[in-house]
Amino acid sequence: MASGRTSIRVVVVGDRGTGKSSLIATAAYESFPEYIPPVLPPTRLPSDFYPDGVPVTIIDTSSSLESRGKLAEELKRADAVVLTYACDQLATLDHLSTFWLHELRRLEVNVPVIVVGCKLDLRDEGHPMSLEQVMSPIMRQFREIETCIECSAANLVQVPEVFYYAQKAVLHPTAPLFDQESQALKPRCVKALKRIFILCDHDMDGALNDTELNEFQVKCFNTPLQPAEIVGVKRVVQEQLPEGVNELGLTLTGFLFLHALFIEKGRLETTWTVLRKFGYDDEIKLRRDQLSVPSKRAPDQSVELTSEAVEFLKGVFSLFDTDKDGALRRSELEDLFSTAPVSPWDEAPYKDAAERTALGGISLNGFLSEWALMTLLDPAQSLANLIYIGYNSDPASAIRVTRRRSFDRKKQQTDRNVFQCFVFGPKNAGKSTLLKSFLGRSFSDNYASTTEHHYAVNIVDQLGGTKKTLVLREIPEDGVKKLLSNKESLAACDVAVFVYDSSDAYSLKRASELLMEVARHGEESGFGVPSLLIAAKDDLNSYQMAIKDSAKISQDFGIDGPIHLSVKERDLNNVFSRIINAARHPHLSVPETEIGRTKKHYRQLVNRSFMLVSVGAAVAVVGLTAYRAYATRKNASK
């Protein structure tokens, strides 16, 4: 089974006189030509030339200095590189490691390399040396070399095999599957094969019995195994790895061993066929066509997990919480994601974004919060990871697209369960401290300026027993201008808060300036958002005019007065519920600038005038109709 490619481009490079053009011409015409031009035009091997059914285009190159620019261009377009040396010229062999392979690295040509010794018929038999002896040191130094082969175009020896190996290296590459240095399957390959094993282990007894093995064989290769073949497979495994087979059948260890054996014997297409049948791409990740993520949605729509997906995740959490302490330790989390290519929460923005226990574990709320954040920011990644860990319902049933926020404003309500809040404010206002408090982390007097966007996500209990997920996204003061340079930057924002140090007049002034910038951007883009002022550090003495100044700012923008809080004193004044309440009412607390208010008033006047004109016109039409009816009756009575 091919990787979905419709063509393969192979570029042939090497020293002058090593037989590049002869190799290509002989492969294409299946005979050694009498005359060969210095550089051949692109040569195409048709789709039926090799069993995989993918045509190969071969690009000949010149090694002259004046052609180096064109050579570099061709190499950057290559799917594979055939690198030639002449068996009768040892200097060309040395030049592979002293120039050509370094040049490919310099040009960042990250494709499989097939090293080909041409002119085998001219090699001096007085100095016999095996290909393995010649190439082993070079292959240890340059892992990008997929394989090596010797050929003779003049004697028609192993010429078609050269481009077969090149094609095979592209369609069935070794690098993603196998580490040549350690002679072991790579971690990502092991994780994918483990997931496939679990999917095929229908009775979940930790082994593939004969029936399950046969079903696996039919699914991947469209042909059943004969009973004697199944016995033979298990015998091969048991002889070399006793724990690979038990009384129930082939174990996971044995399943992995079989694939390592296939690869060592050069049968990479077997493992790739299995991976592709189960939806994997060349990077051993699920292909996009396996993920039912809506590609078209408005900027102010978001993506959330459905209740079905949330219930599945609760079950997964319970299953992997082996010590039943209500939290997943790091080892339990690693086990949970052992069938995913990587653990998705080890890097930003997910690392440290959810609440953790004192021992570093993640609670159920934290677990579900991380999933909500991943679904909001990267729905495809979230859906892929759901499938990796065992979600086997229709992928489309796992996520839902919310209504447009502009529609919610008109309806004056929202059906969202996850709200994103942008946290603005000047330096040292307390933004990061607010995010940390949201995750239950202790207060610290140590200040470090934030230079990147940070996230904090948690579940907030609401009145009536409902739960909503709140995502806080900290916007560094220096990053506001860049954020607002994008017209749709506020579309993803459900509510904005503006944090200031209540003891510092400049901090309030700067927060009001940021509020003005955001309000103006919202009016110009049509993505205005409910906004709140947060007076942080309420444990410090306020400056004399603080209350009056903050009240005027709130009044000028038409939003509620500031929420006072002190993280240090653990007095948060119910701030997170109040943020969610503002987000749930998208038509309220949307700040207005003076210019925006004037434009809004003008539009209302125009609309009112239009309505009056329309009503007047309608009255006039009715009056004219009535008069005509009256005139008709009067004339008829005469």
N, C-alpha and C positions, 0 to 999 in steps of 0.2 A: 504494500500500500504506500503510494507516494505521499509527499508532504503537502500536496496541493499546488505545487509549482507547475507552471505551464512551459517553462524553458529554463535552461541552465547555460550560463556564460562561463567558458573556461579560457583563461588567458595563459598562453605558453611563453615563458621567458627563459633566458639562459645566455651563456656566452655565445659569441659568433662562432659558427662552424660546429656547433654541438648537435645539429640535426633536427632543429625545431620544425622547419618547413617540410622536410622529408617525412617526419613523423606524422604531421597533420595530413599531408597529401596521401600518404599510404593508408592511413586510417579511413579517409573519405572514399578513396577509389579502390581499396583492397588490392592494390598492386603498387610496386615501386616505380614511380614515374622516371622517365629518362631526363626530362628537363623540369627544373623547379625554379621559379622566380625567387629573388632574395627574400621578399616578404609576401606571403599569400593574402588574398582578401579574406574576409570572414567566411568560414567554412561551416556548413550546417550538417550535422548528422541527424537524420529524420527520427521521428518518435518511435518507429518500429526497429530502430537500430539496436536498442538494448531492451531487456525485459520490462523495465519500469515504465516504458512508454512516454518518456519525457525527452523532447528534442534537445540536442546539445549544439550550441554555437561556439566554435573554436576561433580564438583570435590569435593570429601570428603577430610577433613583434620583432622589432629591430633592436639590437643591443648597442647601436652606435650612440655616441655622445649627443649628437644633434637630435636624436629621437627620444631623449630621456623624458621630455615633457609629455609627449604623446603616450609613452610607455606608462608614466605615472597615472595619466587619465584612464587608460585601459585597466590598470590594476585596481583602481578604486571602484570600477564597475564590475569587477570579477566576482563570480560565485565560488570559483575555485581557481587555483594556480597550479599549472604544471611547470616544474622547474627542472631544466635539462642540464646534463653534463655529458661529455663524450667519454665512453669507456676506454678509448685509446689515448686520452689526453688527461693525465692526472691533475694537471694545473686547473682544469675546468671543475674538477671535483673539489679541489681546495677552495676555489672561488665561491662555492656555494656558501660555506661558513664564514669566509672572510669578507664577502660583499653581499651576495644576493639575499640571503636570509635576513641580514641586518637591514638591508634596503627595504624589504617588505615590512619590517617592523617600523622603520622610520616613516614610511608612507602610511602606517596604520592600516595595513591590508590584513584584516582579521578574518580570513577565510581559510579553508583547508588547503594544504600544500601537498602535492604529489611530486616526489623527487623521482626523476626518470633518467636512468643511464642509457643513452642512445649508442648506436654503433657497436652493439655487443659483438658483432661478427668481426670487428677489427681489434678487439682486446688482445693484448699480448698474453698468451697462455703461459709464458715463461714465468709470470709473476701472479700465480693464481691467488685470489683472495675472495672470500664469499661476500655477497651483498650485505649480509648481517654484520660481518666484521667491519666493512667499510662504513656503514651507515649508523650503527649503534651509537657511537660517540656523538654524532651530529644530531640524532634524534633525541638523545638525552638532553642536549643543550637547547634544541628548538622543538618544543612540544607541539607547535602548529603543524609539523609534518604528519600527515595522516598515514601515508604508507610510501614504500619505495618499490621500484620495479626496474628491471633491465629489459631492453628490447632491441630488435634489429629491424629497421625498416627494409633494408636490402633483402633480408632473408624472411621477411614477414613473420617475425617471431614476437609474440606478445604485444603487438601494436594496438589492436582493438581494446585490449585489457587496460591500457593506459587511461583512456577516456571513460572506460567503464568504472574504474576506480575513482576517477574524478567526479563522475556523476553520482556514484554511490556515496562519496564523502559529503556531497551536498544534501542528497536525499536522506541519507542515514548516517549522520555525523557521529563520530566517536566522542568528541569532546564533551557534549552535554551529559553523556551516559557514564563514562569510564575514566578514571584517573590512571594514566599510564604509569606514573611514578610509583603509586602505592598498589597498583594492580587491583583496584577495588571499584565497585560501583560508586558513583558520586552521590552525595546526600540527597540532592533533589530527585535523582532517579530512584533511589531507595524509597523516598516518601511517596512518589507516584505509584510505584509497584506495590507498596504496602496498601495504599488506598484501593488499588485494583484487586488485590488479594482479598481484602475485607468485603468488597462488593460481590466477589464471586463465592465467598464463604457463606452461602445462604443459611445454613443451619447454625452459623456463628459458634462453631466448636473449635476454631483455631487451626483447622486443617481442611484441605480440599480433598474430598473423597472422589471416587472414580466418576461419579455422575457430575459433580461440580467441575472436575477437570475436563470432562468431555464438553460440557456446556461452554466453558471458557474457550476451548479449542474451536468449537463451531462458531462462536461469536467473532473470534479474531481471524480465523483462517478458513471459515466456511466449509470445513471438512471434519468429520468426527475421527477420534482416535480409536483404533482397534484395541480390544482388551490386552492383547500381547504388547502393543505399543505402550499402553499405560504402565504395565508391569515393567517394561524396559526402562521407561523414564524414571520410575521410582527406584529401580535397581541402580541406575547410574548415580543418582543422588545419594542413595544410602551407602554405596561403596566408598564414596569420597567424603560424605558428610552425614554420619549416622543420625544426628539430630534433625536432619532435613526431612525425615519420614518417620511417622509414628503409626500406631495401630488405626488411627482415624484417616490417615492419608498424608498428603504433601503439606508440610508446615510452611509458615512464612519464610523461615530460614532456608528451607529447601527451594522454595519458589524464587527467592533472590539468588541463590546459588546457581540455579538453572540459567537465569538471565546473564549472570557473570560469565558462565561457561559459553553461552551463545556468542557473547561479545569477544571473548578470548579466541574463539575459533573463527572469528571474522563474520559471524552471522548477525550483524547488527540490525539487518532488516527485520529479523524476527522480533526483537525487543521494540523497535520503532513501530512495527505493525500493531503490536499490543497497545502501546501508548496512544497511537493515533485512533485506534478503535474506541478507546475510552476518552476521546476528546482532547488530547494534549497536542500542543504545538511544538515547534522545534526548540523552544526554550523550556520545555516540560512544564508549561502552564496551560490551563484550560483555554481552548480557542474561544475567540469572541462569539462565534456562532453557537457556543454552548451556553451563553449568558443572555438571558432575556431582559436586557436593560433598555428601556425606552430611549431611543436616540434623539427624539425630538421633544423638547419641553421648553417652556418659556423660562426666561431668566429668574422670574420670581416664583417658580415652582421648585419644590424640594422633593427628595426621595426618602421614604421611611420604610422600616420593616413592617410587615403585616403581623397581625396577632398570631397567625399560624407559624410564622418564622420565630416570633418571640417565644411561643410555647415550645417549639423545637429546641431553642437555645437553653431554655430553663431545664429541659430534660437532659441535654448534653452536659450542662453545668453539674447537675446532680450525679450523673454517671461518672464524671471524671473527678468529682470531689470524693476521693476514695476514703479519706479519713473522716468525712462527714463533719468537718469543722465550720462549714458555711463559707469557705473561701478556697480558691484554687491557689496552691503554692506554685512556685515557678516550675517545679518538676511536673506537676499535674497539668499546668498550662502547656508545657512543651509536649507532653504526651497527647493532649487534645489536638494540637496542631501538627502532630507527627505525620499526618497525611497531606499537609499543605506544603508548597514549595519552601516557604519561609514562615516564621512566626510573624504575623503582620504587625504586631504592636511593639516590636523591639526598637523601632526608629520613630522619629518625629513624623507627623504631629501626634501620634498615638501614645508614644512613650511618656509616662508620667501624666497622662491626661485624665485619668480616672482615679477614684479613691482606692487606697490600698490599706490593708490591715497593718498593725504594728510589726508583724513578721514579714511584710512584703507581699502577702497574698492579695488576691482580688476577690471582693465580695460579689454576690449575685448582682446587686445594683451596679457595681463597677463594671462587671462583665457585660451586662446589657447596655450600659452607657457607652462602652468602647464600641460595641457593635452599632449602636445608634450613630455615633460620630463617624465611623467608617462608612456607613450607608449614606450619610449626609454628604460627606466629602468625596467619596469614590464608590458609587453604587456598584460598579462592575467588580471592583476588588472585593467588596463585601459579599456580593452574590457568589463569586468564585470561591471564597473561603467558606461560605456556608456549604457549598457543594463538596469541597475538599473534606470537611469534617462529617459528612454523611447526610446532608439534606437531600432526600431523593424524591421529593414531590416535584411538581412542575415548577421550574425556576421562576416563572412569572408569578407564582403564588406567594413568593417570599417578599416582594417589595411592592410598594404603591407610590404613585406620584400624587402629590398634594394638589389642591386647587391653587390657582394663581392668587397671590396675595392681594393684587388689585381687585380681584373678584371678592375676596374676603372683606375688603374694606367697604365695598358696596353693600355686602350682606351684613356687615357689622358683626361678624363672627367668623371663627375659623375651626376647621376640623383637624388641625395639626396636633400631633403628639410630641413632636420634637421642635424646639424653638432655638434659633441661633441669635445670640446677643453679641453685638460688637461693643467692646469696652474701650472707650476713648479716654484721653486725659493727658495732662502734662507729665513730665518726668517727676518722679518721687511723689506722685499724688496718692499712690496706694493701689494701683491697678493689679499688679502681680500678687500683692497681699490678698486682695479680694478673691482672685482666682484660687489661691492656695487655701483660703478659708472655706471655699466652696467644696474643696476636696478633703476637708477635715484636718488640714495640716496646721501645725502649731505656728504661732506668730514669731517672727524674728525681726530684730532691729537692723540686721545687716541689709544694706541696700545695694542692689546691682541693677544698673540700667538695662531695660529690655531692648534688644535690637531686632528681634524677630517676632513674628506672630506666634503666640502661644495659645493652646486650647485647654479648657477644663470642662469636663462634662459629668453630670450627675443627674439622678432622678429626684424630683421634688414632689413631695406629697401635697395635694391640694385639698381644699375643703370638700367634703362629701366622699372622701376616700379615693378620688382619682389621682393618677400619677402622670406627670409630664416630665419629659427629659429636656434639660436646659444645657445648651452648649455656649460657654463663654469664650469668645475669641478676643484676645488682647491685641490691640493695635498700637504699636509703638508710636510715640508722638512724631518721630522723624519719618514714619511710614505712612502718615495720613495723606500727604500730598500724592504719593505714588498710588495709593489705594483709590483716591477719588479721581485720578486721571482716567480711570475706566468708567465709562458712562453707566455700566450695569453693575458697578461694585456694590451698591446697596441693595440690589435685587435679592441677594441671598440672606439679607439681614431682616430678622423679624422684629427686633427691638434694639435700640442703642442706649447705652448709658455713658454718662460723662462724669468721670471721677475727678474730684479735686480735694486738695488738702484744706480742710475747713479752717485751719489756723493761718493760712497764707493767702493774702489778698491777690497776689500775682497768680497763684494756682487757680483761683476762681476765675480771674480775668482770662487766663489762657484757656480754661475749660469752656468758657462762654464763646471764645473765638472759634474753637473747634466745633462747638455746637452750631455756630453760624455757618461754618464751611459745610458741615454735613446737611444742615437744613436747606441751604442754597442748592447743594448738589441734588438733594431729594426733589426739590421743586423743579429743577431744570430737567432731571431725568425721568420724573414721574414715579420714582421709587422712594418717596418719603416714608419714614419709619417712626413709630412711637418712640419717644425719647424721654429719659429720666436723668435728673441730676443726682449724684451721690456725693454727699458731704462726708468724706472719710476722715479718719483720725479725730473723731469727736471727743476723744479723751484729752486732747490738747485744748488750750485756751483759744477761743475764736478771736479774731481781730474785731475791732469795735463796730465796724459797719457790715459785718458778715451777713447777718440776718436780713438787713435791708437790701444789700446788694444782690443776694441770691434770690430774694423775693421779686426784685425788679426784673432780673434775668428771666425767671420763670414766667412772669407776667408778660414780658415783651414777646416771648416766643409762644405763649399760650399753652404751656405745659404745667404739670403739677410741681409743687414746691419740692425742694431737695429732700432726699432720704438721708438722715443722719445716722452714722454708724461708727463703731469702734471695733476693729478686729482684735486689737490688743486687749480690750476689756471684754471680748467675746459678746459684744452687744451688736448683733447684725440687723436688728430692727426688721426681721422678716423680709429682708431685701430680695432674696431669690424668688420667693412666692410673688412679691410685688412686680418683679421683672416679668415673670410668666404672665401675671394678670394683665400687664400692659400689652404683651405680645398677643394675648387672646382677644384683645379689643383693638384690632389694627386701625380702626377709624378714629381712635382717641389719642390725645397726647402727641400728635404729629406736629412738630415745631414749624412755625411760619415766620418768615422774614417780612420786613416791611414791604419790600418789593413784591414778594409772593402774595402777601395779603391784599395789596393794591390790585394786582392782576386778577386775583380771585374775585374781588369785589367788582371789578370791571366786567369779568365774564358773567357774573350773576346779573349785573345790570343789563348786559346785552341779551342774556337769555330771557330776562323778565320783559324787556322791550319787545323782543321777538314774540314772546307769548302774548303780550297785549295787542301787538299788531295782528297776530294770527286770530286772536279772539275777535278783534275789531273787524277784520276781514270776514270772519265767519258770520258775525252779526249783520254786516252789510249785505252779504250774500243772501242771508235769510230774509232780511228786510226787502231786498230787491225782488226776491221770489214771491214774497207775500204781496208786494205792490202789484206785480204782474198778474198774480191770481185775482187780486181785487179789481184791476183794470179790465181783465177778461170778463169777469162776472158782470161788471157795470155795463160794458158794451153789449153783452148778450141780453141784458134786460131792456135795452132801448128798442 
